[in-house]
């Protein structure tokens, strides 16, 4: 196995094949399943940053994060839906949309916008599933353990498992 890992984006046309090949080399090391952080060492998170916008016109944009998991797993999403827009789209829309930093937990007029380096609408379902999976941070997974189960369902064909357990560093 190569000691040098080249990190790729989920927008790479062959990302699914490359991920399966990469993960195959780790399969014998893990009894439970290959940890999500191994997949994250190959595919970079598309999330550059998040903003919250009020009354975002989401038609034509792709649901990501918890909203994507709500559509494709048993996870139930909250009132604020999450969408991906490209950095180019954000540059155009940032002055047109009302950015919000504080809102009520039940405010359905708020959308969580993840700014990605590429247009998520151009991804296949499998590319999008990988992108969403690697977009979660360890802190988010620890804060909401149900995400791990949803990600396990989403990544079952890759043999990847997200574990809800705090790891000690240092």
C-alpha positions in Angstrom: 0.0 0.0 0.0 1.2 3.5 -0.8 2.3 5.5 2.2 1.3 8.7 0.3 -2.4 9.3 0.1 -3.6 11.8 -2.5 -6.7 13.6 -1.3 -9.4 13.9 -3.9 -12.7 15.8 -4.1 -16.1 14.0 -4.3 -16.6 15.8 -7.7 -13.8 13.6 -9.1 -15.5 11.5 -11.9 -14.1 8.2 -10.6 -14.4 8.9 -6.9 -16.7 5.9 -6.1 -14.3 3.5 -7.8 -11.3 5.1 -6.2 -12.9 5.1 -2.8 -13.8 1.4 -3.0 -10.3 0.5 -4.1 -8.7 2.6 -1.4 -11.0 1.2 1.3 -10.4 -2.4 0.2 -6.8 -2.1 1.3 -8.0 -1.2 4.9 -10.8 -3.9 5.2 -8.6 -6.5 7.0 -7.5 -4.0 9.6 -10.9 -3.3 11.1 -13.3 -5.9 12.6 -16.3 -3.6 13.0 -16.0 -1.8 9.7 -13.7 0.8 8.3 -13.9 4.0 10.3 -15.2 7.1 8.6 -12.0 9.0 9.3 -10.2 6.6 6.8 -12.6 7.7 4.1 -12.1 11.3 5.1 -8.3 10.8 4.6 -9.1 10.2 0.9 -12.0 12.5 0.1 -11.8 16.1 1.3 -14.9 17.7 2.9 -16.7 20.0 0.4 -17.8 22.3 3.2 -15.9 25.5 3.0 -18.3 27.3 5.4 -21.9 27.6 6.4 -24.3 30.5 6.5 -27.9 30.8 7.6 -30.2 32.6 5.2 -33.8 33.7 5.7 -36.3 33.0 2.9 -33.8 31.3 0.7 -35.3 30.3 -2.7 -34.1 26.7 -2.6 -35.7 25.5 -5.9 -33.0 23.9 -8.0 -30.5 23.5 -5.2 -29.4 20.2 -3.7 -30.2 19.1 -0.2 -27.1 18.1 1.8 -26.2 17.4 5.4 -29.1 16.4 7.6 -31.6 17.2 4.9 -29.9 14.7 2.5 -29.8 12.1 5.2 -33.5 12.7 5.9 -34.3 12.0 2.3 -32.2 8.8 2.0 -32.0 7.2 5.5 -34.2 7.0 8.6 -32.8 10.2 10.1 -35.4 12.9 10.7 -34.3 16.5 9.8 -35.0 19.6 11.8 -37.0 22.6 10.7 -34.1 24.3 9.0 -33.2 22.6 5.7 -29.6 22.4 4.5 -28.6 23.1 0.9 -25.3 23.3 -1.0 -24.3 26.1 -3.2 -21.0 26.6 -5.0 -18.5 29.3 -4.0 -19.3 31.0 -7.3 -23.0 31.0 -6.5 -22.4 32.3 -3.0 -20.4 35.2 -4.4 -23.4 36.2 -6.5 -26.1 35.5 -3.9 -24.4 36.7 -0.7 -25.7 40.3 -1.0 -29.2 39.3 -2.1 -29.9 36.9 0.8 -30.6 37.9 4.4 -27.9 36.3 6.6 -29.1 35.4 10.1 -27.0 34.5 13.1 -29.7 33.9 15.7 -33.0 32.3 15.2 -35.6 30.2 17.0 -35.1 26.4 16.8 -38.5 26.0 15.1 -38.1 28.8 12.5 -38.8 27.2 9.1 -37.9 30.3 7.2 -34.2 29.7 7.8 -32.1 27.6 5.5 -28.6 26.4 6.4 -26.4 27.0 3.4 -23.2 25.0 3.0 -20.8 26.7 0.6 -18.9 24.1 -1.5 -16.0 24.6 -4.0 -18.1 23.0 -6.8 -21.7 22.8 -7.8 -23.4 19.9 -6.0 -26.1 19.7 -8.7 -23.5 18.2 -11.1 -22.8 15.2 -8.8 -24.3 11.7 -9.2 -26.1 10.3 -6.2 -23.1 8.2 -5.2 -20.7 11.2 -5.4 -23.2 13.3 -3.4 -23.5 10.6 -0.7 -19.7 10.5 -0.3 -19.5 14.3 -0.2 -22.2 14.5 2.4 -20.6 11.8 4.5 -17.2 13.4 4.6 -18.7 16.9 5.3 -19.6 16.1 8.9 -17.1 17.0 11.6 -16.2 14.9 14.5 -17.9 17.4 16.8 -21.2 17.2 14.9 -21.1 13.4 15.1 -20.4 13.5 18.8 -23.2 16.0 19.4 -25.8 13.9 17.5 -25.1 10.2 17.6 -28.1 9.4 15.3 -26.0 10.8 12.5 -23.6 7.8 12.8 -26.4 5.4 12.2 -27.6 7.3 9.1 -24.1 7.6 7.7 -23.6 3.8 8.3 -26.8 3.2 6.2 -25.6 5.5 3.5 -22.1 4.1 3.4 -22.9 0.4 3.8 -21.7 -0.6 0.3 -18.3 0.8 1.1 -17.9 -1.0 4.4 -17.5 2.3 6.2 -18.9 2.8 9.7 -19.1 6.0 11.7 -18.7 5.2 15.4 -20.2 7.3 18.2 -17.3 7.3 20.6 -15.1 10.1 21.8 -11.5 9.6 20.9 -8.8 11.0 23.1 -6.1 13.0 21.5 -2.6 13.8 22.8 
